[in-house]
Amino acid sequence: MFETIEQVIIPYISGLWTLPWILVGFIATIIIAKFIGREKIDKIMKKVGLILLYFFVPVLIFRIFLNTPFGQDEISFAIAVSGIVLFMYLLAFGYARYKSKKLNLQGEQKNLFMKTVLTNQGRSSAFIGSMMLAIEAWRVYAAIFMALVGIALFAIIPYILSYLHKKEKKESEKAIKALPWFLKLYPWYLLFFVIVGILVQFMTGQKSADLIGYEADVLLRLYTAITIPAALYYVGAGIHPTDLKKSEMKKLLGMDTKKEKSDHWVWVRSIFFLTVILTPALLSVFFFGLYGLGLIPAAWLAVIIINAFLPITSTNMFLLPYGIDKRSTAHVVTWTTLVCVPIVVALITLFDVVFGF
């Protein structure tokens, strides 16, 4: 039985075979919604997302680090990723300041815009980014990126937003509802699994099959292999067909001749440009240059470039109480997902074929 699981089941829920699960999630959700309603599905999928975040993603990352010696190369990559994440948020901050002046925003509107742009630089590394874990040569690098992005998104950014809120509160008595405890805990919870996996590997020098036996290792690999197609199904289920409107696409591209009273679509276009065009372009030019000079390996290049194109994470909606714009965030999450998921799938396939991972 265990040989069947290893040779027949696991290969078909691993690697590039997992990519169609986005389409499966999208189509299945449309069909199911006809019977139970879209709103109910969204509530269920929100809980499913938390289950994946807490009970599947950390165990998968633990297994990856348990089976990989964490040496100088991995440490160097972790330092490089820390620099990339810092650059991305500094770029978002600088871009937000520039655009706020150009749009002539003042007072509360300027603060709202600044915080919304900064927050929406956070990418969907845990769900859509999990596709990279399907390629064995990228797994450790992708896991490092995922862990550090998680710390930035759920630990550092909320702290910055809280600080900005306290400054604003001197002029306003509006209350703030803190980030839920389970999301405050998550980055450190994820980091715990990373550290334990590294320590066990360092102290024993053995892989999971040697430590827990063949049968238990097969079950562990089956359990963690489910993570990737499940996460991609979750992504597909989160795409709303009702958002695929020609009228909204025109507004996103600035082609709609009817002007709204608010600057909503100007904000959406600004954030879309930052996340889908400006950030990936700058990172691509820099790291393709380093790769061309032979300063970084192909696996580093692939993981960094693909992460640069990841869409904005839907979990940014949890940060609404910190004073970011709900409507703009919802629209940029939707449209970056629709645009970036095909790009990410194409890049994963392209890098895998070109570099022969």
C-alpha positions as CSV (number, residue, x, y, z in Angstrom):
1,M,0.0,0.0,0.0
2,F,2.8,2.4,0.9
3,E,4.6,1.8,-2.3
4,T,1.4,2.5,-4.2
5,I,1.0,5.8,-2.3
6,E,4.6,6.8,-3.0
7,Q,4.7,5.7,-6.7
8,V,1.2,6.4,-7.9
9,I,-0.6,9.0,-5.7
10,I,2.2,11.4,-4.5
11,P,3.7,12.0,-8.0
12,Y,0.2,13.2,-9.3
13,I,-0.2,15.7,-6.5
14,S,3.3,17.0,-6.8
15,G,5.3,18.9,-9.4
16,L,3.8,20.7,-12.3
17,W,0.8,18.3,-12.1
18,T,-0.6,20.6,-9.4
19,L,-1.0,23.7,-11.5
20,P,-4.4,22.7,-13.0
21,W,-5.9,22.7,-9.5
22,I,-6.4,26.5,-9.9
23,L,-8.7,25.9,-12.8
24,V,-10.4,23.0,-10.9
25,G,-11.1,25.3,-7.9
26,F,-12.5,28.0,-10.2
27,I,-14.8,25.7,-12.1
28,A,-15.9,23.6,-9.1
29,T,-16.8,26.8,-7.1
30,I,-18.9,28.1,-10.0
31,I,-20.9,24.9,-10.0
32,I,-21.2,24.5,-6.3
33,A,-22.3,28.2,-5.9
34,K,-25.4,27.5,-8.0
35,F,-26.6,25.2,-5.2
36,I,-25.4,26.8,-1.9
37,G,-24.6,30.4,-2.9
38,R,-21.3,32.3,-3.4
39,E,-21.4,34.0,0.0
40,K,-21.5,30.7,1.9
41,I,-18.7,29.3,-0.2
42,D,-16.5,32.4,0.6
43,K,-17.1,31.9,4.3
44,I,-16.2,28.2,4.1
45,M,-13.1,29.0,2.0
46,K,-12.0,31.6,4.5
47,K,-11.9,28.9,7.2
48,V,-10.2,26.5,4.8
49,G,-7.5,29.1,4.2
50,L,-6.7,29.3,7.9
51,I,-6.6,25.5,8.2
52,L,-4.1,25.4,5.3
53,L,-2.0,28.2,6.9
54,Y,-1.8,26.5,10.3
55,F,-2.0,22.7,9.7
56,F,-0.5,22.1,6.3
57,V,1.9,24.9,5.1
58,P,4.1,24.7,8.3
59,V,4.4,20.9,8.2
60,L,5.3,21.0,4.5
61,I,8.0,23.6,5.3
62,F,9.2,21.6,8.3
63,R,9.6,18.5,6.0
64,I,11.6,20.5,3.4
65,F,14.1,21.9,5.9
66,L,14.3,18.5,7.7
67,N,15.4,16.9,4.5
68,T,17.8,19.7,3.4
69,P,21.1,20.7,5.1
70,F,20.9,24.4,5.9
71,G,24.3,25.7,4.9
72,Q,26.0,28.9,3.7
73,D,24.1,29.0,0.5
74,E,20.7,29.0,2.3
75,I,21.9,31.6,4.8
76,S,23.1,33.8,2.0
77,F,19.7,33.5,0.2
78,A,17.8,34.3,3.5
79,I,19.9,37.5,3.8
80,A,19.2,38.3,0.1
81,V,15.4,37.8,0.6
82,S,15.4,40.0,3.7
83,G,17.0,42.7,1.5
84,I,14.4,42.1,-1.2
85,V,11.5,42.4,1.1
86,L,12.9,45.6,2.7
87,F,13.4,47.0,-0.8
88,M,9.8,46.2,-1.9
89,Y,8.3,48.0,1.1
90,L,10.6,51.0,0.8
91,L,9.7,51.2,-2.8
92,A,6.0,51.0,-1.9
93,F,6.5,53.8,0.7
94,G,8.4,56.0,-1.7
95,Y,5.9,55.4,-4.6
96,A,3.0,56.2,-2.2
97,R,4.6,59.5,-1.2
98,Y,5.2,60.4,-4.9
99,K,1.7,59.5,-6.0
100,S,0.0,61.2,-3.0
101,K,1.7,64.4,-4.0
102,K,0.8,64.0,-7.7
103,L,-2.8,63.3,-6.7
104,N,-2.7,66.3,-4.3
105,L,-3.9,64.2,-1.4
106,Q,-4.0,65.8,2.0
107,G,-4.6,64.9,5.6
108,E,-6.6,61.7,6.3
109,Q,-6.9,60.9,2.6
110,K,-3.1,61.0,2.2
111,N,-2.6,58.8,5.2
112,L,-5.2,56.3,4.0
113,F,-3.6,56.1,0.6
114,M,-0.1,55.7,2.0
115,K,-1.2,52.9,4.3
116,T,-3.2,51.2,1.6
117,V,-0.3,51.2,-0.9
118,L,2.2,50.1,1.6
119,T,0.1,47.2,2.8
120,N,-0.8,46.0,-0.7
121,Q,2.8,45.4,-1.5
122,G,2.3,42.1,0.5
123,R,2.3,39.1,-1.8
124,S,0.4,35.8,-1.9
125,S,3.5,33.7,-1.0
126,A,1.8,31.1,1.2
127,F,-0.9,30.2,-1.4
128,I,0.0,31.0,-4.9
129,G,3.7,31.1,-4.1
130,S,3.3,27.5,-2.9
131,M,3.3,26.4,-6.5
132,M,7.1,26.9,-6.4
133,L,7.4,24.2,-3.8
134,A,6.4,21.8,-6.6
135,I,9.9,22.1,-8.1
136,E,12.4,20.2,-6.0
137,A,15.3,22.4,-6.9
138,W,13.5,25.5,-5.6
139,R,11.8,24.1,-2.5
140,V,14.2,25.4,0.2
141,Y,14.5,28.8,-1.4
142,A,10.8,29.1,-1.9
143,A,10.2,28.1,1.7
144,I,12.7,30.7,2.9
145,F,10.9,33.4,0.9
146,M,7.5,32.2,2.2
147,A,8.6,32.4,5.8
148,L,10.2,35.8,5.6
149,V,7.3,37.3,3.6
150,G,5.0,35.9,6.3
151,I,6.9,37.7,9.1
152,A,6.9,41.0,7.2
153,L,3.1,40.8,6.4
154,F,1.8,39.6,9.7
155,A,4.3,41.0,12.2
156,I,6.3,44.0,10.8
157,I,3.6,45.7,8.7
158,P,0.9,45.6,11.4
159,Y,3.4,47.1,13.8
160,I,4.0,49.9,11.3
161,L,0.3,50.4,10.7
162,S,-0.3,50.5,14.5
163,Y,2.4,53.1,14.9
164,L,0.9,55.3,12.1
165,H,-2.5,54.8,13.7
166,K,-1.3,56.1,17.0
167,K,0.1,59.2,15.4
168,E,-3.2,59.8,13.7
169,K,-5.1,59.1,16.9
170,K,-3.7,62.3,18.4
171,E,-6.0,64.1,16.1
172,S,-8.8,61.5,16.1
173,E,-10.3,59.3,18.7
174,K,-11.2,56.5,16.3
175,A,-10.7,53.1,17.8
176,I,-8.7,50.3,16.2
177,K,-9.4,46.6,16.3
178,A,-6.1,44.8,16.5
179,L,-5.1,42.0,14.1
180,P,-6.6,38.7,15.3
181,W,-4.4,36.8,17.6
182,F,-4.1,33.8,15.2
183,L,-2.6,36.1,12.5
184,K,-0.3,37.8,15.0
185,L,0.9,34.4,16.1
186,Y,1.3,32.9,12.6
187,P,4.7,34.3,11.4
188,W,6.4,33.1,14.7
189,Y,4.5,29.8,14.5
190,L,5.7,29.3,10.9
191,L,9.3,30.3,11.9
192,F,9.2,27.7,14.7
193,F,8.7,24.9,12.2
194,V,11.5,26.3,10.1
195,I,13.9,26.4,13.1
196,V,13.0,22.9,14.4
197,G,13.5,21.4,10.9
198,I,16.9,23.1,10.5
199,L,18.0,22.1,14.1
200,V,16.9,18.4,13.7
201,Q,18.7,18.2,10.4
202,F,21.8,19.9,11.8
203,M,21.9,17.6,14.9
204,T,21.1,14.3,13.2
205,G,22.3,14.8,9.6
206,Q,19.5,12.3,8.7
207,K,16.5,12.6,6.4
208,S,12.9,12.0,7.5
209,A,12.8,8.4,6.2
210,D,15.8,7.5,8.4
211,L,14.4,9.3,11.5
212,I,10.8,8.0,11.4
213,G,10.9,5.0,9.1
214,Y,9.7,4.4,5.6
215,E,6.0,4.0,6.2
216,A,5.7,7.1,8.5
217,D,7.7,9.1,6.0
218,V,5.4,8.1,3.1
219,L,2.4,9.3,5.2
220,L,4.2,12.5,6.0
221,R,5.0,13.1,2.3
222,L,1.4,12.4,1.4
223,Y,0.0,14.7,4.0
224,T,2.4,17.6,3.0
225,A,1.9,16.9,-0.8
226,I,-1.8,17.6,-0.4
227,T,-0.9,21.2,0.7
228,I,0.0,22.5,-2.8
229,P,-3.1,21.3,-4.8
230,A,-5.3,22.3,-1.9
231,A,-3.7,25.8,-1.8
232,L,-4.1,26.2,-5.5
233,Y,-7.7,25.0,-5.4
234,Y,-8.2,27.7,-2.7
235,V,-6.8,30.3,-5.1
236,G,-9.1,29.2,-7.9
237,A,-12.1,29.2,-5.6
238,G,-11.3,32.8,-4.6
239,I,-11.6,34.1,-8.2
240,H,-15.1,35.6,-8.7
241,P,-16.5,35.4,-12.3
242,T,-18.6,38.5,-11.5
243,D,-15.4,40.5,-11.3
244,L,-14.6,39.7,-14.9
245,K,-16.5,42.7,-16.3
246,K,-15.5,44.6,-19.4
247,S,-16.6,47.8,-17.6
248,E,-14.3,47.3,-14.7
249,M,-11.4,46.3,-17.0
250,K,-11.9,49.6,-18.8
251,K,-11.8,51.4,-15.5
252,L,-8.6,49.6,-14.5
253,L,-6.9,50.5,-17.7
254,G,-8.2,54.1,-17.5
255,M,-10.2,53.7,-20.7
256,D,-13.7,54.5,-19.2
257,T,-14.8,57.9,-20.3
258,K,-17.2,58.2,-17.4
259,K,-15.4,59.7,-14.4
260,E,-16.3,58.8,-10.9
261,K,-16.7,61.4,-8.2
262,S,-14.1,59.6,-6.1
263,D,-10.5,58.7,-7.0
264,H,-11.1,55.0,-6.4
265,W,-9.9,53.6,-9.7
266,V,-7.0,56.0,-9.7
267,W,-5.9,54.4,-6.5
268,V,-6.5,50.9,-7.9
269,R,-4.5,51.7,-11.0
270,S,-1.6,53.1,-8.9
271,I,-1.4,50.0,-6.7
272,F,-1.7,47.7,-9.7
273,F,1.1,49.5,-11.5
274,L,3.3,49.2,-8.4
275,T,2.8,45.5,-7.8
276,V,2.4,44.1,-11.3
277,I,4.8,46.3,-13.4
278,L,7.2,48.5,-11.4
279,T,8.3,46.1,-8.6
280,P,8.7,43.0,-10.9
281,A,10.5,45.2,-13.5
282,L,13.1,46.6,-11.1
283,L,13.8,43.2,-9.5
284,S,14.0,41.5,-12.8
285,V,16.5,43.9,-14.3
286,F,18.7,43.7,-11.2
287,F,18.7,40.0,-10.6
288,F,18.9,39.0,-14.3
289,G,21.9,41.3,-14.3
290,L,23.4,39.4,-11.4
291,Y,22.7,36.1,-13.0
292,G,24.2,37.2,-16.3
293,L,27.4,38.1,-14.4
294,G,27.4,34.6,-12.8
295,L,26.8,36.0,-9.3
296,I,23.7,34.0,-8.4
297,P,22.5,30.5,-9.4
298,A,19.5,29.8,-11.6
299,A,17.4,28.5,-8.7
300,W,17.8,31.9,-6.9
301,L,16.8,33.8,-10.0
302,A,13.7,31.7,-10.6
303,V,12.4,32.0,-7.1
304,I,13.1,35.7,-6.8
305,I,11.5,36.6,-10.2
306,I,8.4,34.4,-9.7
307,N,7.9,35.9,-6.2
308,A,8.2,39.4,-7.7
309,F,5.2,38.6,-9.9
310,L,3.0,37.1,-7.2
311,P,-0.4,38.8,-6.9
312,I,-1.4,40.8,-3.8
313,T,-2.5,38.5,-1.0
314,S,-6.2,38.3,0.0
315,T,-5.2,38.1,3.6
316,N,-4.5,41.9,3.4
317,M,-8.2,42.2,4.0
318,F,-7.5,41.2,7.6
319,L,-5.6,44.5,8.0
320,L,-8.6,46.7,7.2
321,P,-9.1,47.7,10.9
322,Y,-5.6,49.3,10.7
323,G,-7.0,51.9,8.4
324,I,-6.5,50.8,4.8
325,D,-9.1,51.3,2.1
326,K,-11.3,48.3,1.8
327,R,-12.7,48.9,-1.7
328,S,-9.3,49.6,-3.3
329,T,-7.8,46.6,-1.6
330,A,-10.5,44.2,-2.7
331,H,-10.2,45.4,-6.3
332,V,-6.4,45.2,-6.5
333,V,-6.4,41.7,-4.9
334,T,-8.9,40.5,-7.5
335,W,-7.2,42.0,-10.5
336,T,-3.6,41.2,-9.6
337,T,-4.8,37.6,-9.0
338,L,-6.5,37.4,-12.4
339,V,-3.4,38.9,-14.2
340,C,-0.6,37.5,-12.2
341,V,-1.6,33.8,-11.7
342,P,-1.3,33.1,-15.5
343,I,2.1,34.9,-15.5
344,V,3.3,32.9,-12.5
345,V,2.2,29.6,-14.0
346,A,4.0,30.5,-17.3
347,L,7.1,31.6,-15.5
348,I,7.3,28.4,-13.4
349,T,6.9,26.3,-16.6
350,L,9.4,28.5,-18.5
351,F,12.1,28.4,-15.8
352,D,11.6,24.7,-15.3
353,V,12.0,24.0,-19.0
354,V,14.8,26.5,-19.8
355,F,17.0,25.6,-16.8
356,G,16.1,22.0,-16.7
357,F,15.4,21.8,-13.0
